[in-house]
Amino acid sequence: MNTAQSKALAWTATALAGAALAGYVVWFGLNYRQVGQYVTAPEMSGVLHDVPAIVQQAEDIVSYDRVRRSLIDMSWTGKAPVKVVQVEAPKPPERSAIPVAKLVKIRAVRVDGENPSLSLVLLAYLPDARFEPPPRASGTSGPASDTVAKLVGERLDPPNAHVRVFAVRPDAVEFAFDDESRAHETIAINELSLKGHSIATGGPGERPRSAPAIRIPIGASSSAPPLKTQEIRPNEYRLGVEDVEYIGQNYAQVLAEEVRYERHRDPNTGRYDGIEVTEVAASSIASQHGLQPGDVVKKINGHPVTSVPEAVNFVKNNQSLYDVWEVEIWNKGQTKTIVYHPPKK
């Protein structure tokens, strides 16, 4: 398109716009009186009433009952909703609030001054504890023992497992509870009758009183049993009558004064796998029975032991079953078995 044509098109558009504006001005002038006329309310109402009413189609209305039944009662699925039954969570078993002094009595304690976690208490259950001792093995006689040994941190036996040994001291044993709002309870040693009991401590200069005996079976009597333990072969001993009696009456003293020990962990798994002897007093009865520093006691008569209380309980509960005791020991990568025969020829 050239310049002349562009100019002609622009003038034509301008002329048409001007003509339209002029026409509107003329119309407004002619109808001015009518445009500015005031419309009364009756006139306006009449005009509005002349508009035909919109007829509402009845079929377009859905009743609320249908909506409720379809969408609410049927949970949008068209199926009857499943009734949800509220089930109360089972209540935890009630824990006994009986004072610990009515559950157990203290027979002996061993206090390890260097490592308090290795301190232990020998306690007996009272009737309120409702403790049921494990039955004796078939063929044995005598009542089952209600006396157990517990290390610091270990719990009482069911139904009192919510109680644990918190601390063992020369003058008292402190117990804690799973219910942290319950205050710790202490059984003082001086409140008990110590006749036939013992207090064994690891502190210097403290000697235990008479200890309850753990009887080591001595088998059939003979005319002249040895008084002192004899080594009849390497790692094999014949127990002497006097030594058996001494160990039975003073085992707590032996543990407290003649040996030092701790629980041993497997270096590969980190689990407790025995009892490591860290120190043995020279010329002590422990050394005379083949015990050496570095020994790790693994098993007694084939039964694995990982703590002194476990070993003591095994001997006590099975003393009528065995005449010969075999102790499996590991030391510096080598395993050996020490055998103890009863004091008879």
LINVEN-V436025 format. One record per pair of residues at least 12 apart in sequence whose ideal C-beta (glycine too) atoms are under 7 Angstrom apart, sorted by the first residue. I is the first residue (numbers start at 1). J is the second residue. D is the distance in Angstrom with one decimal. If there is no record, write none. Layout:
BEGIN
i=I j=J d=D
i=I j=J d=D
END
This chain:
BEGIN
i=95 j=162 d=4.6
i=95 j=179 d=6.6
i=96 j=159 d=7.0
i=96 j=160 d=6.1
i=98 j=128 d=5.4
i=99 j=185 d=6.2
i=100 j=163 d=6.1
i=100 j=175 d=4.7
i=100 j=185 d=4.7
i=100 j=187 d=6.4
i=101 j=187 d=5.4
i=102 j=126 d=6.2
i=102 j=128 d=4.7
i=103 j=125 d=6.8
i=103 j=126 d=5.9
i=103 j=128 d=5.7
i=103 j=129 d=4.2
i=103 j=160 d=5.8
i=104 j=123 d=4.4
i=104 j=124 d=6.6
i=104 j=125 d=5.8
i=104 j=126 d=6.2
i=104 j=129 d=6.5
i=105 j=123 d=6.6
i=105 j=124 d=5.4
i=105 j=126 d=6.2
i=105 j=192 d=6.6
i=106 j=121 d=6.1
i=106 j=123 d=5.6
i=106 j=173 d=5.8
i=106 j=187 d=5.7
i=106 j=189 d=6.4
i=106 j=192 d=6.0
i=107 j=122 d=4.5
i=107 j=123 d=6.2
i=107 j=124 d=5.6
i=107 j=147 d=6.2
i=107 j=197 d=5.0
i=107 j=212 d=5.7
i=108 j=122 d=4.1
i=108 j=197 d=5.7
i=108 j=198 d=4.1
i=108 j=199 d=6.8
i=108 j=200 d=6.3
i=108 j=211 d=6.0
i=108 j=212 d=6.4
i=108 j=252 d=5.5
i=109 j=121 d=5.0
i=109 j=168 d=5.3
i=109 j=173 d=6.4
i=109 j=199 d=5.7
i=109 j=200 d=6.6
i=110 j=200 d=4.4
i=110 j=252 d=5.9
i=110 j=255 d=6.0
i=110 j=256 d=5.6
i=111 j=168 d=5.8
i=111 j=169 d=6.4
i=111 j=170 d=5.4
i=111 j=201 d=4.3
i=111 j=202 d=5.5
i=111 j=203 d=6.8
i=112 j=202 d=4.6
i=113 j=202 d=4.5
i=113 j=203 d=4.9
i=114 j=202 d=6.8
i=115 j=262 d=6.5
i=116 j=152 d=6.2
i=117 j=152 d=5.2
i=117 j=153 d=6.6
i=118 j=151 d=6.7
i=118 j=262 d=6.1
i=119 j=152 d=5.3
i=119 j=168 d=3.8
i=120 j=149 d=5.4
i=120 j=150 d=6.4
i=120 j=151 d=5.0
i=120 j=168 d=6.6
i=120 j=308 d=6.6
i=120 j=309 d=5.5
i=121 j=150 d=5.6
i=121 j=165 d=6.0
i=121 j=168 d=5.2
i=121 j=173 d=5.1
i=122 j=147 d=6.4
i=122 j=149 d=5.0
i=123 j=148 d=6.5
i=123 j=150 d=6.6
i=124 j=146 d=5.5
i=124 j=147 d=4.7
i=125 j=146 d=4.7
i=129 j=160 d=5.6
i=130 j=159 d=5.8
i=131 j=146 d=6.2
i=131 j=157 d=5.7
i=133 j=145 d=5.8
i=133 j=146 d=5.1
i=137 j=321 d=6.1
i=140 j=320 d=4.8
i=140 j=321 d=6.6
i=145 j=316 d=6.0
i=145 j=317 d=6.3
i=148 j=313 d=6.3
i=149 j=309 d=3.4
i=149 j=312 d=5.3
i=149 j=313 d=6.1
i=150 j=165 d=4.9
i=150 j=309 d=6.4
i=151 j=307 d=6.2
i=151 j=309 d=5.8
i=152 j=165 d=5.4
i=152 j=167 d=6.4
i=152 j=168 d=5.8
i=153 j=165 d=6.6
i=162 j=177 d=5.9
i=162 j=178 d=4.4
i=163 j=175 d=5.5
i=163 j=177 d=5.9
i=164 j=176 d=5.6
i=166 j=184 d=6.0
i=170 j=199 d=6.2
i=170 j=201 d=4.9
i=170 j=206 d=7.0
i=171 j=188 d=6.4
i=171 j=189 d=5.3
i=171 j=190 d=6.5
i=172 j=186 d=4.9
i=172 j=187 d=6.3
i=172 j=188 d=4.6
i=172 j=189 d=5.9
i=173 j=186 d=7.0
i=173 j=187 d=5.2
i=174 j=186 d=4.8
i=194 j=209 d=6.3
i=196 j=212 d=6.1
i=197 j=212 d=6.6
i=198 j=210 d=6.1
i=198 j=211 d=3.7
i=198 j=212 d=6.6
i=198 j=252 d=4.8
i=200 j=252 d=3.7
i=200 j=253 d=6.0
i=200 j=255 d=6.7
i=200 j=256 d=4.1
i=201 j=256 d=6.2
i=202 j=256 d=5.5
i=207 j=253 d=6.8
i=208 j=252 d=5.1
i=208 j=253 d=4.7
i=208 j=256 d=6.0
i=210 j=249 d=6.6
i=211 j=249 d=6.2
i=211 j=250 d=5.7
i=211 j=251 d=6.0
i=211 j=252 d=4.1
i=211 j=253 d=6.5
i=213 j=248 d=4.0
i=213 j=249 d=5.3
i=214 j=248 d=5.8
i=214 j=251 d=5.5
i=214 j=312 d=6.6
i=214 j=315 d=6.1
i=214 j=316 d=5.5
i=215 j=248 d=5.6
i=215 j=319 d=5.6
i=216 j=244 d=5.2
i=216 j=247 d=6.7
i=216 j=248 d=6.2
i=216 j=319 d=6.6
i=217 j=319 d=5.3
i=217 j=320 d=6.5
i=217 j=322 d=6.5
i=217 j=323 d=5.9
i=217 j=342 d=6.5
i=218 j=244 d=5.9
i=218 j=342 d=4.6
i=218 j=343 d=5.2
i=219 j=323 d=4.4
i=219 j=342 d=3.4
i=219 j=344 d=5.4
i=220 j=344 d=6.1
i=222 j=344 d=4.2
i=222 j=345 d=5.1
i=224 j=345 d=7.0
i=225 j=241 d=5.2
i=225 j=343 d=4.2
i=225 j=344 d=5.5
i=226 j=238 d=5.9
i=226 j=240 d=4.7
i=226 j=241 d=7.0
i=226 j=343 d=5.6
i=227 j=240 d=5.0
i=227 j=241 d=5.5
i=227 j=242 d=4.7
i=228 j=240 d=4.0
i=228 j=242 d=6.2
i=228 j=243 d=6.0
i=229 j=243 d=4.7
i=229 j=288 d=6.2
i=229 j=289 d=6.0
i=235 j=290 d=6.4
i=235 j=336 d=5.7
i=235 j=337 d=6.7
i=235 j=338 d=5.0
i=235 j=339 d=6.8
i=236 j=339 d=4.6
i=237 j=289 d=6.2
i=237 j=290 d=6.6
i=237 j=340 d=5.2
i=237 j=341 d=6.9
i=238 j=341 d=5.0
i=238 j=343 d=6.5
i=239 j=340 d=5.6
i=239 j=341 d=6.6
i=239 j=342 d=6.1
i=239 j=343 d=4.8
i=240 j=343 d=5.7
i=241 j=343 d=4.9
i=243 j=285 d=6.3
i=244 j=343 d=6.2
i=246 j=285 d=6.6
i=247 j=285 d=6.7
i=254 j=285 d=6.3
i=254 j=286 d=6.1
i=255 j=308 d=6.8
i=258 j=280 d=6.9
i=258 j=281 d=4.6
i=258 j=284 d=3.9
i=258 j=285 d=6.6
i=258 j=286 d=4.7
i=259 j=277 d=5.9
i=259 j=279 d=6.6
i=259 j=280 d=5.5
i=259 j=286 d=5.1
i=259 j=291 d=6.8
i=260 j=278 d=4.7
i=260 j=279 d=3.8
i=261 j=275 d=5.5
i=261 j=276 d=6.2
i=261 j=277 d=5.2
i=261 j=278 d=6.1
i=261 j=308 d=6.6
i=262 j=276 d=5.6
i=262 j=278 d=6.1
i=263 j=275 d=6.5
i=263 j=306 d=6.2
i=263 j=307 d=5.7
i=264 j=276 d=3.9
i=264 j=296 d=4.8
i=272 j=306 d=4.2
i=273 j=298 d=6.8
i=273 j=306 d=6.3
i=274 j=296 d=4.3
i=274 j=297 d=5.5
i=274 j=298 d=4.6
i=274 j=305 d=7.0
i=274 j=306 d=6.3
i=274 j=330 d=6.8
i=275 j=296 d=6.8
i=275 j=297 d=4.5
i=275 j=305 d=6.4
i=275 j=307 d=6.6
i=275 j=308 d=6.1
i=275 j=311 d=6.6
i=276 j=296 d=4.8
i=277 j=291 d=5.9
i=277 j=293 d=5.9
i=277 j=294 d=6.9
i=277 j=295 d=4.6
i=278 j=293 d=6.3
i=279 j=293 d=5.8
i=280 j=292 d=6.3
i=280 j=293 d=5.5
i=290 j=338 d=4.9
i=294 j=331 d=5.1
i=294 j=332 d=6.5
i=295 j=329 d=4.8
i=295 j=331 d=5.1
i=296 j=329 d=6.5
i=296 j=330 d=4.5
i=296 j=331 d=6.6
i=297 j=311 d=6.9
i=297 j=327 d=6.1
i=297 j=329 d=5.8
i=298 j=328 d=4.6
i=298 j=329 d=6.7
i=298 j=330 d=5.5
i=299 j=328 d=4.0
i=300 j=314 d=5.7
i=300 j=315 d=6.9
i=300 j=325 d=6.8
i=300 j=327 d=5.7
i=301 j=322 d=5.9
i=301 j=325 d=6.2
i=301 j=326 d=5.5
i=323 j=342 d=5.0
i=324 j=339 d=6.4
i=324 j=340 d=6.9
i=324 j=341 d=5.7
i=325 j=340 d=4.5
i=326 j=339 d=5.3
END
